[in-house]
């Protein structure tokens, strides 16, 4: 298989795996959104203390109160019965920012509200009007009756109620949902894009693998030039005489040279006398 085809197939497989993981991450965040939406600071209690954390020092949206029931006006007094039957007293509240509209007026205290501005007249009440119903937590049998700590800064909020209530910290819930939605978008969009790229690379790599020849070449061995030159002529044969193991050679000894010395003559005395 051609090297380029191998590279594309590997990259395509990696991109596809990353895309699948991203899609799984995005799918998992759907459950996280539901969990974040149903996060309560107080669940089924008639009193409690909630710590407000105003990290940016810009004030908090505050708390929302929920009770078990349904929106009914049996006595037909124009107020939802759930609101009529619930009394909440705030015993402690953090400092409220005076820069928020109506925050100073409310002073962090509890106030009845179902749908804000349901009649486009800045309404904030519990009037028994069809459009003034909040069924966002209807699956848990909860209905909204009011809010508190609007515009509060950091501090403790303490309350007492005459019946069991559920309380959500709106700022915290909103932040958690935004984080989950961000993961959802990144997971699905990024994962889908990665899968598309992976499939495209796999297709291109498969086509290249089928159409391109392998780029391997046969390796030819060429001996060194010196060896080639020696192989052209006849190699020189070196002959060595074999040792003779016949009769042992006798060393030749030359006769010693004869030195002739004249014999002294005693017949005649030397001339000149003694």
Secondary structure as UniProt FT lines:
FT   HELIX           3..37
FT   STRAND          42..52
FT   TURN            55..56
FT   STRAND          63..68
FT   TURN            74..75
FT   HELIX           81..84
FT   STRAND          88..92
FT   TURN            98..99
FT   TURN            101..102
FT   HELIX           103..106
FT   TURN            107..108
FT   STRAND          111..112
FT   TURN            116..119
FT   TURN            130..131
FT   TURN            136..137
FT   HELIX           138..140
FT   STRAND          142..148
FT   TURN            150..151
FT   STRAND          155..169
FT   HELIX           170..185
FT   HELIX           186..190
FT   HELIX           191..211
FT   HELIX           225..232
FT   TURN            271..272
//
